Amino acid sequence: MRDLIFPVQHNSGVGLQVQLRRHLVDAILDGRLSPEEPLPSCRRLAHALGVSRNTVVLAYQALSDEGLLLSRERVGYFVNADMIFEQGEPNWQPDDLPRAEGAADWWGRLKVRPSEQMQVTKPKNWRRYPYPFIYGQADPKLFPVAAWRMCSREALGLDAIRTWSEDSFGEDDPKLVEEIRARVLPRRGIKAAPDEILVTLGAQNALYMIATLLTDKTTLVGIENPGYPDARNIFAITGAGVRPLPVDEEGLVVDDRLNGCDYVYVTPSHQSPTTVTMPLERRIKLLEKAEAHDLLIVEDDYESEMNFVSAPTTALKSMDRNHRVLYVGSFSKYLAPGLRMGFLVGPAELIREIRLQRRLIMRQPPANVQHTVALFIAGGYYDSLVNRLLRGYRDRWQAMKEGLAEYLPDCATSPSTGGTSFWVRGPETLDSDVLAAKALGQGLVLEPGSVHFHSPKPARNYIRLGFSSIEEAQIRPGLRLLAELISENT
């Protein structure tokens, strides 16, 4: 009996029956319950735990249906002995293992060491801080839980399971591909055939497959500077040469520094990290440059819909007439980063090769998640969510603009029309890495800007301030505290 007594949490968000079931399963699989003795009666256990008898009855019946318990008429429920697996003792002793000096040198065998690359780091417990100016996280309060749950249930229907539970040999959910083709891409002015679309595990997954298939030590890739650290690291890990290219108030500077590059990675909708938008004239100039110098473009169109001033500028891909643009899209900033859902659009023959490459890595993204996302888009929930995020983030964006102007008037900010962050240049004497460490101690989470620069001596007086996960009411107090910390550290 004592093995089944545990504290019941009535307000935990987890149902009492679920809590009881989990505890029962743990006790069964851990071998704490003997299959020779009956479990406590439903009435007795319910009284001991302070729950209804029906809660225990349903939990016992469910575990009986699953084969973990056996029901014996007029006797009660017993643990199914077949579900108890005894852990055997190892047939060796610690002294039998090789000495430490004979251990394999895995570190010395590494051809590439990702740990030596500059990476964006974020505290795992960032939600506990009162001022989380963290970038790339979603606000769960804006997520349509009921709609997602409904689509998940439909994706778990018997007919749907028959489809997605099979090995599709690398093929994507056809409904999701059709929804991307017919509902998502047209918002960006892009027309594509189904065989020109590949579902990915987010933008990073798409970039990694592009890099490993199209670049090597003989390849030169131009990247924005400052730019997206993960893209820089992905291309560098293949051995490709990486050329930093300057960014101004209109995004990537299109000039002779692009000459000689085989590819250029660009974020035209909201340049990462400055958030500036590349105007139509420069987009045309970039495409003309690509045509004249046999340059291929990788367009990362993250946060394209997040424009709070005017209609979003159409994607580079929509203006591409010669198949020179690979388009990387992601649902992370709208659905949730943890879902890892994105897509890649390119020429059919290239998509076919990347699909075969992806099959060697992981077959395809989880089919049940693909189908859930397809139903979510088809039901109109995705469009509604984008509009809800636009309204919710617009107010925070405005609060950020006003707060930065009031509390940090001497710090420059890049021109912003949208996105979910601000790029701030502090005083020349500011070290944002030191500032970030001290700010954390004051409950303020921010992202130092140095990681975004591709340089032996990166600028250290820049800060990236995200606002997608901070309450609007906390923005001004957080910026006031940030101003005080900057003043103390310069």
Protein Blocks (a to p, Z undefined) as FASTA:
>chain_A
ZZmgccddfknopafklmmmmmmmmmmmnopacfkbccddfklmmmmnopafklmmmmmm
mmmmnopaccdehkbccddfklpccddddfbdfklpccfklpccfklmpmbdfklpccdd
ddfklmmpmblcbehiacfklpcfklmmmmmmmmmpmklmmmmmpceehpacfklmmmmm
mmmmmmnopacdfklcccdebjklmmmmmmmmmgcfkbccdddddddfklmmmmmmnopa
cddddddfeopaddfklgopabdcddfklccfklpacdfklmmmmmmmmmmnopacdddf
ehklmcckbccdddfklmpcnopaccdddfklmmomklopadddddfklmmmmmmmmmmm
nopacfklmmmmmmmmmnommmmmmmmmmmmmmmmmmmmmmmmmmmmmmbccdddfedjd
dcddddfklcfklmmmmmmmnopacddfklmpccfbdcfkbccddfklgcfklmmmmmmm
mmmmmmmmZZ
